[in-house]
Amino acid sequence: MSTPDAGTPGPDAAVLDPVALWSAFKRAHELVRARVIADAADAAGLSEPDLTILAELNKAGGSLRQSELATALGWDRTRVSHQLTRMGKRDLVARERAGGVTVTLTATGRDAITAVHPGLEAAVRRHFTDRLSAEEVGVLESILGRL
């Protein structure tokens, strides 16, 4: 008989079977994502990847190394590079090569994330956090931090 490792919950932890729980998680993610993007990004003329990158750069103070950005987003480096090329053509970000590639919000990019942030926050509240109790938000934050 095997025992769970330190990061694996015991047999009493799961109410649903693992595949059903994963399916429920995926469905909830897709529904909330689509609703938030429809409310926030589309209204601002940004794609979901645009919004994701702008928000991450803004959270980091305006710039990150490209490899750190890819890691923070959980994206493949190639995907990040192609998206940054598209965003650079629209003057949302700039890249500078100096011992690696640093990605920086341009004035246009900073204006875009500043303009969309109130709508993004409202959409996240409306479609996600307002549907949970304060306790549930805390538990979810804890769970997501471990994944």
Secondary structure by P-SEA (a helix, b strand, c coil): cccccccccccccccccaaaaaaaaaaaaaaaaaaaaaaccccccccaaaaaaaaaaaaacccccaaaaaaaacccaaaaaaaaaaaaaaccccccccccbbbbbcaaaaaaaaaaaaaaaaaaaaaccccccaaaaaaaaaaaaac
